[in-house]
Amino acid sequence: MLLFIILFIMNKTSIISFDYLEEMEELPDPAIRTCNYQFNTVSTQVVMYVLQVGYALPVSILYLFVILKILRAHKSEQMFSDAYFKIYVLDGVVSLIVVILDYGLTRPLIYINPLCFLFWNWFPEPTYILTPYLFGFNYFQFAKIFSISLLSANRFTCVAYPIWHKVFWKKHTNNVIIVSLICPALFTWQLAISPTRFDPYVGEGILGYVKVVPFVRTTFFKLIVSLSAFIFMLITNIKTYQLTKKFKNKLKSLELSLTLATVVISAVFVIYIIIQAVLLIFSTSFLVENLSFGSTLKKIEFICNDFYLMSSPIVLIIMNKRLRGSLFKVAPGMTQNSSAPRMSTTNENTVRIIVKSPPAKTITMW
């Protein structure tokens, strides 16, 4: 109901129309259909891209390190055997794929001007050569929304329905993950059968597609999925945070930190969706008439997108000392089953006694 109210208001007030958006995507204004910059310079744009790679690369390496550590340790360390970390690995892999695809082609086409001329020369007409990329990029963007929603659902059930949570996730985690990987295809299949179009936009290259199925709109699908995830995570985050504060003393330290970390990660997504909504306020015609303003909005969107995709490992590591120690092999306290030899002397005979400290308590996830 909320979705249709928003659509009704947007169309009635002429803020933006999905019909107009599709029309603009198919018939871009010839005045802006050029690879020549109007406000930017080639060197400035390249520097912008290099700066973004400068922070994205080390964070992505850290993300990959965390994922590999979890995969190696999920059978040997009980801390990583919980369903939460299976979903976290899914979310991490999806996030890294989106980052690789984004920084591999989407942003170079925007920031590296010679590529605009090159692609404009190679693909003056719609082609299926670029279709796998456009389909894959959009598919994994949808998959990211589903995976981060699963993280929120897992933590919500952990604090709201602890007994049911353990039984459900132990039995159905793999099935839920499979469903979350199938669902994005339901919203992106039309891209897989549509030719991809390259459009220059005052020096920046943008990939679009020619609709083969007229009544199917990717923009509409993105709005539905994003808005649904936004409402779901907003409600579950608020409820999870309230329950976490209420049962703070009863939650184990690892469970508490994972729950709070997930709340923060989900909150980043909520902020990202809000910014996306702000961008929708400005119509395509307005952005065409105010190219500098539109370019600035796009850069802000990129920064928020990066934070949304790559903040997860940093938040997770900061929030939990035990997890941080396990990832970087720095024990936060007494190691398990540590042995300390002690010498006991009786008269002239020396007796060597090995005293073992009791094993640390095993943390059991709800």
C-alpha positions as CSV (number, residue, x, y, z in Angstrom):
1,M,0.0,0.0,0.0
2,L,2.8,2.4,0.9
3,L,4.5,1.7,-2.4
4,F,1.4,2.6,-4.5
5,I,0.8,5.7,-2.4
6,I,4.4,6.9,-3.2
7,L,4.0,6.1,-6.9
8,F,0.6,7.9,-7.0
9,I,2.1,11.0,-5.4
10,M,5.2,11.0,-7.6
11,N,3.2,10.8,-10.8
12,K,0.5,13.3,-9.7
13,T,3.1,15.9,-8.7
14,S,5.2,15.3,-11.8
15,I,8.3,14.9,-9.7
16,I,9.3,11.9,-11.7
17,S,7.5,9.4,-13.9
18,F,8.6,5.8,-14.6
19,D,7.2,6.2,-18.2
20,Y,9.3,9.3,-18.6
21,L,12.4,7.5,-17.2
22,E,12.0,4.7,-19.7
23,E,11.5,7.1,-22.5
24,M,14.7,9.0,-21.6
25,E,16.7,5.8,-21.3
26,E,15.7,4.8,-24.8
27,L,15.9,8.3,-26.4
28,P,18.7,10.3,-24.8
29,D,19.0,14.0,-25.6
30,P,21.4,14.4,-28.6
31,A,22.8,17.5,-26.9
32,I,24.3,15.5,-24.1
33,R,25.1,12.4,-26.2
34,T,28.8,13.2,-26.4
35,C,32.1,12.0,-25.0
36,N,33.4,15.5,-24.5
37,Y,33.4,17.0,-21.0
38,Q,31.6,20.3,-20.3
39,F,32.6,20.9,-16.7
40,N,35.2,18.3,-15.8
41,T,38.7,17.6,-17.1
42,V,40.2,14.2,-18.0
43,S,43.0,14.4,-15.3
44,T,40.5,15.5,-12.6
45,Q,38.2,12.5,-13.3
46,V,41.1,10.0,-13.4
47,V,42.3,11.3,-10.0
48,M,38.8,10.8,-8.6
49,Y,38.8,7.2,-9.8
50,V,42.3,6.5,-8.4
51,L,41.2,7.9,-5.0
52,Q,38.2,5.7,-5.0
53,V,40.3,2.6,-5.9
54,G,42.8,3.7,-3.2
55,Y,40.3,3.0,-0.4
56,A,38.2,0.3,-2.1
57,L,41.2,-2.0,-2.8
58,P,42.5,-2.3,0.8
59,V,39.0,-2.7,2.3
60,S,38.2,-5.3,-0.3
61,I,41.3,-7.2,0.6
62,L,40.4,-7.1,4.3
63,Y,36.9,-8.3,3.4
64,L,38.3,-11.2,1.4
65,F,40.6,-12.1,4.3
66,V,37.7,-12.2,6.7
67,I,35.6,-14.4,4.4
68,L,38.5,-16.8,3.8
69,K,39.2,-17.0,7.6
70,I,35.5,-17.8,8.2
71,L,35.5,-20.5,5.5
72,R,38.7,-22.1,6.9
73,A,37.6,-22.0,10.5
74,H,33.9,-22.8,10.3
75,K,34.5,-26.5,11.0
76,S,37.3,-26.2,13.5
77,E,36.1,-23.2,15.5
78,Q,32.6,-23.3,16.9
79,M,32.4,-19.5,16.8
80,F,32.3,-19.6,13.0
81,S,30.0,-22.6,12.7
82,D,26.8,-20.6,13.3
83,A,24.3,-19.9,10.5
84,Y,25.0,-16.2,10.8
85,F,28.5,-16.6,9.4
86,K,27.2,-18.7,6.5
87,I,24.9,-15.8,5.6
88,Y,27.7,-13.3,6.2
89,V,30.0,-15.2,3.8
90,L,27.2,-15.1,1.2
91,D,26.8,-11.3,1.8
92,G,30.5,-10.8,1.6
93,V,31.0,-12.7,-1.7
94,V,28.1,-10.9,-3.3
95,S,29.4,-7.5,-2.1
96,L,32.9,-8.2,-3.5
97,I,31.5,-9.3,-6.8
98,V,29.5,-6.1,-7.1
99,V,32.6,-4.0,-6.2
100,I,34.7,-5.9,-8.8
101,L,32.1,-5.4,-11.5
102,D,31.6,-1.7,-10.5
103,Y,35.3,-0.8,-10.4
104,G,36.1,-3.1,-13.3
105,L,33.8,-1.4,-15.9
106,T,31.0,0.9,-14.6
107,R,33.2,3.5,-13.0
108,P,36.1,3.4,-15.5
109,L,33.5,4.3,-18.2
110,I,32.4,7.2,-16.1
111,Y,35.8,8.5,-14.9
112,I,38.3,7.5,-17.6
113,N,37.3,9.6,-20.6
114,P,39.3,7.7,-23.3
115,L,37.1,4.6,-22.6
116,C,34.1,6.6,-23.6
117,F,35.4,7.3,-27.1
118,L,36.6,3.7,-27.3
119,F,33.3,2.1,-26.4
120,W,31.4,4.6,-28.5
121,N,33.4,3.5,-31.4
122,W,33.1,-0.2,-30.7
123,F,29.4,-0.2,-29.8
124,P,27.5,2.5,-31.7
125,E,24.5,0.2,-31.8
126,P,22.9,-2.0,-29.1
127,T,24.8,-5.3,-28.7
128,Y,24.5,-8.5,-26.8
129,I,28.3,-8.5,-26.2
130,L,27.8,-6.3,-23.1
131,T,24.6,-8.1,-22.0
132,P,26.3,-10.6,-19.6
133,Y,27.9,-7.8,-17.8
134,L,24.8,-5.7,-17.4
135,F,22.8,-8.7,-16.3
136,G,25.4,-9.9,-13.8
137,F,25.9,-6.4,-12.3
138,N,22.2,-6.0,-11.7
139,Y,21.7,-9.6,-10.5
140,F,24.3,-9.2,-7.8
141,Q,22.9,-5.8,-6.8
142,F,19.6,-7.5,-6.1
143,A,21.4,-10.4,-4.4
144,K,23.1,-8.0,-2.1
145,I,19.7,-6.7,-0.9
146,F,18.5,-10.2,-0.2
147,S,21.6,-11.2,1.6
148,I,21.7,-8.2,3.9
149,S,18.0,-8.7,4.6
150,L,18.8,-12.3,5.7
151,L,21.4,-11.0,8.1
152,S,18.8,-8.7,9.7
153,A,16.3,-11.6,9.9
154,N,18.8,-13.9,11.5
155,R,19.7,-11.4,14.3
156,F,16.1,-10.5,14.8
157,T,15.0,-14.1,15.4
158,C,18.1,-14.5,17.6
159,V,16.8,-12.0,20.2
160,A,13.0,-12.3,19.6
161,Y,12.6,-16.1,19.3
162,P,15.8,-17.7,20.6
163,I,14.6,-21.3,20.8
164,W,12.8,-21.3,17.5
165,H,15.8,-19.4,16.0
166,K,18.3,-22.1,16.7
167,V,16.1,-24.9,15.3
168,F,15.0,-23.0,12.2
169,W,18.4,-21.8,11.1
170,K,20.2,-25.0,11.8
171,K,17.7,-26.8,9.5
172,H,16.9,-24.3,6.8
173,T,20.0,-22.1,6.4
174,N,21.1,-23.7,3.1
175,N,17.6,-23.6,1.7
176,V,17.2,-19.9,2.6
177,I,20.6,-19.1,0.9
178,I,19.5,-21.0,-2.3
179,V,16.2,-19.0,-2.4
180,S,18.1,-15.7,-1.9
181,L,20.2,-16.6,-4.9
182,I,17.2,-17.5,-7.1
183,C,15.1,-14.5,-6.3
184,P,17.3,-11.9,-8.0
185,A,16.9,-13.7,-11.3
186,L,13.1,-13.1,-11.1
187,F,13.8,-9.3,-11.3
188,T,16.7,-9.3,-13.8
189,W,15.8,-12.0,-16.3
190,Q,14.7,-9.4,-18.8
191,L,18.2,-8.0,-18.9
192,A,19.6,-11.4,-19.9
193,I,17.5,-11.4,-23.1
194,S,17.9,-7.7,-24.0
195,P,20.7,-6.1,-26.1
196,T,22.8,-3.6,-24.1
197,R,23.2,-0.1,-25.3
198,F,26.2,2.2,-24.6
199,D,25.4,5.9,-24.2
200,P,27.9,8.7,-23.8
201,Y,26.7,11.3,-21.3
202,V,28.8,14.5,-21.6
203,G,32.0,12.6,-21.3
204,E,30.8,9.7,-19.1
205,G,29.8,6.3,-20.5
206,I,26.6,4.7,-19.3
207,L,25.3,1.2,-20.0
208,G,21.5,0.8,-20.6
209,Y,19.4,-1.8,-22.4
210,V,16.8,-2.0,-25.1
211,K,13.6,-3.5,-23.7
212,V,12.6,-6.7,-25.4
213,V,9.6,-7.1,-23.1
214,P,7.8,-3.7,-23.1
215,F,5.8,-4.1,-19.9
216,V,8.8,-5.2,-17.7
217,R,10.7,-2.4,-16.1
218,T,13.9,-2.9,-14.1
219,T,13.5,0.5,-12.4
220,F,10.1,-0.5,-11.1
221,F,11.5,-3.9,-9.8
222,K,14.4,-2.1,-8.0
223,L,12.0,0.3,-6.3
224,I,9.7,-2.6,-5.1
225,V,12.6,-4.7,-3.8
226,S,14.5,-1.8,-2.2
227,L,11.4,-0.3,-0.6
228,S,10.3,-3.7,0.8
229,A,13.8,-4.4,2.2
230,F,13.9,-0.8,3.6
231,I,10.7,-1.3,5.5
232,F,11.6,-4.8,6.7
233,M,15.0,-3.8,8.0
234,L,13.8,-0.6,9.5
235,I,11.2,-2.4,11.6
236,T,13.4,-5.4,12.5
237,N,16.4,-3.1,13.3
238,I,14.3,-1.0,15.7
239,K,12.8,-4.1,17.3
240,T,16.2,-5.9,17.5
241,Y,17.9,-2.9,19.1
242,Q,15.1,-2.6,21.7
243,L,15.3,-6.3,22.6
244,T,19.1,-6.2,22.7
245,K,19.0,-3.4,25.2
246,K,16.3,-5.2,27.2
247,F,18.2,-8.5,27.4
248,K,21.7,-7.1,27.3
249,N,22.8,-8.9,30.4
250,K,21.4,-12.3,29.2
251,L,23.0,-12.3,25.8
252,K,26.5,-13.8,25.4
253,S,29.2,-11.3,24.3
254,L,29.5,-12.7,20.8
255,E,25.8,-12.8,20.2
256,L,25.5,-9.2,21.5
257,S,28.3,-7.9,19.3
258,L,27.0,-9.7,16.2
259,T,23.5,-8.4,16.8
260,L,24.8,-4.8,17.2
261,A,27.1,-5.1,14.2
262,T,24.2,-6.3,12.1
263,V,22.1,-3.4,13.2
264,V,24.8,-0.9,12.2
265,I,25.3,-2.7,8.8
266,S,21.6,-2.7,8.1
267,A,21.3,1.0,9.2
268,V,23.9,1.8,6.5
269,F,21.6,0.1,3.9
270,V,18.6,2.1,5.2
271,I,20.6,5.4,4.8
272,Y,21.7,4.3,1.3
273,I,18.1,3.7,0.3
274,I,17.1,7.1,1.7
275,I,19.8,8.8,-0.5
276,Q,18.5,6.8,-3.5
277,A,15.0,8.2,-2.7
278,V,16.4,11.7,-2.6
279,L,18.0,11.2,-6.0
280,L,14.5,10.2,-7.4
281,I,13.2,13.6,-6.3
282,F,15.1,15.3,-9.2
283,S,13.6,14.5,-12.6
284,T,15.8,13.4,-15.5
285,S,15.1,16.7,-17.4
286,F,16.3,18.7,-14.3
287,L,19.5,16.7,-14.1
288,V,20.1,17.2,-17.9
289,E,19.7,21.0,-17.5
290,N,21.9,21.0,-14.4
291,L,24.8,18.7,-15.4
292,S,27.2,19.9,-12.7
293,F,24.6,19.3,-9.9
294,G,23.7,15.9,-11.3
295,S,27.4,14.9,-11.5
296,T,27.9,15.9,-7.8
297,L,24.8,13.8,-6.8
298,K,26.3,10.8,-8.7
299,K,29.6,11.1,-6.8
300,I,27.7,11.2,-3.4
301,E,25.8,8.1,-4.5
302,F,29.0,6.3,-5.3
303,I,30.5,7.1,-1.8
304,C,27.3,5.9,-0.1
305,N,27.3,2.8,-2.3
306,D,30.9,2.0,-1.3
307,F,30.1,2.4,2.3
308,Y,27.1,0.2,2.0
309,L,29.0,-2.5,0.2
310,M,32.3,-2.4,2.1
311,S,31.6,-1.3,5.7
312,S,30.6,-4.8,6.9
313,P,34.0,-6.3,7.8
314,I,35.2,-3.1,9.5
315,V,32.0,-2.9,11.6
316,L,32.2,-6.6,12.5
317,I,35.9,-6.5,13.5
318,I,35.5,-3.3,15.6
319,M,32.4,-4.6,17.4
320,N,33.8,-7.9,18.8
321,K,37.2,-8.3,20.6
322,R,37.0,-12.1,20.5
323,L,36.3,-12.2,16.8
324,R,39.1,-9.7,16.2
325,G,41.5,-11.9,18.1
326,S,40.5,-15.0,16.2
327,L,40.8,-13.4,12.8
328,F,44.2,-11.9,13.5
329,K,45.5,-14.7,15.8
330,V,45.7,-12.4,18.8
331,A,44.1,-14.2,21.8
332,P,41.9,-11.8,23.8
333,G,42.5,-13.8,26.9
334,M,43.8,-17.1,28.2
335,T,44.1,-19.6,25.3
336,Q,42.2,-22.8,25.4
337,N,43.9,-25.9,26.8
338,S,47.1,-24.1,27.5
339,S,49.7,-26.1,29.3
340,A,52.2,-24.6,31.8
341,P,54.9,-26.9,33.1
342,R,55.6,-26.6,36.8
343,M,58.5,-28.1,38.8
344,S,58.0,-29.8,42.2
345,T,61.0,-30.8,44.2
346,T,60.8,-33.4,47.0
347,N,64.1,-34.1,48.8
348,E,66.6,-35.1,46.1
349,N,64.0,-36.2,43.5
350,T,62.7,-33.8,41.0
351,V,59.2,-34.4,39.8
352,R,57.9,-32.6,36.6
353,I,54.2,-31.9,36.7
354,I,52.2,-30.7,33.8
355,V,49.2,-28.6,34.9
356,K,46.5,-27.9,32.2
357,S,44.2,-25.0,32.6
358,P,40.5,-25.8,32.1
359,P,39.2,-25.2,28.6
360,A,37.4,-22.0,28.0
361,K,33.7,-22.1,27.9
362,T,32.2,-22.9,24.6
363,I,30.1,-20.1,23.2
364,T,26.8,-21.6,21.9
365,M,24.8,-19.4,19.5
366,W,21.1,-19.3,20.1
